[in-house]
Amino acid sequence: GWYAYDPDLNLIYYGSGNPSPWNETMRPGDNKWTMTIMARDVDNGELKFGYQKTPHDEWDYAGVNVIMLSDQRIEGKDMKLLTHPDRNGIIYTLDRTNGDLVRADFLDDTVNVWTHVDMETGIPVRDPEYGTRMDHKGTDICPSAMGYHDQAHDSYDPEKELFYLAINHTCMDWE
């Protein structure tokens, strides 16, 4: 996967992958620490925070994609941010000093596995119609297992204050 390093905070950031097996009915619960952005102290490895993006991932979205660090002004406040466009169709922006969720935006208006992201809990809210459980045929699930963002190289231009992202637009049926 991808890593990012902040020398001022002495933290390294990385994402963990999806749980296994893919058959989600065989592994109940959130499958804690999978699909999680981790921040660790470089000197001693201590976990500073973990932010789980897709609890109980049932689509194989794997959360190991690019993590971009930026310093931006949000609502009049200078912030150290971490931005992660995820395969699950959501761009997450966290305060990289503490892991607090700042924003969670859909990559595309066709994302349908989620109805929204609960900004209090940080958890994306599932639409059960687009699940992959054993007794259900899901059609036109967006994004597909490939995700709307995979392991592409992305970047942030601080002068233009723009992110440049490579995006997939693929959906799937699942039975």
Beta strands, then each sheet from edge to edge (+ up, - down):
strand 1: 3-6
strand 2: 11-15
strand 3: 36-41
strand 4: 47-52
strand 5: 68-74
strand 6: 77-85
strand 7: 90-95
strand 8: 101-106
strand 9: 114-117
strand 10: 124-126
strand 11: 138-141
strand 12: 155-157
strand 13: 162-164
strand 14: 172-174
sheet 1: 1+ 2- 3+ 4-
sheet 2: 5+ 6- 7+ 8-
sheet 3: 9+ 10-
sheet 4: 11+ 14-
sheet 5: 12+ 13-
end
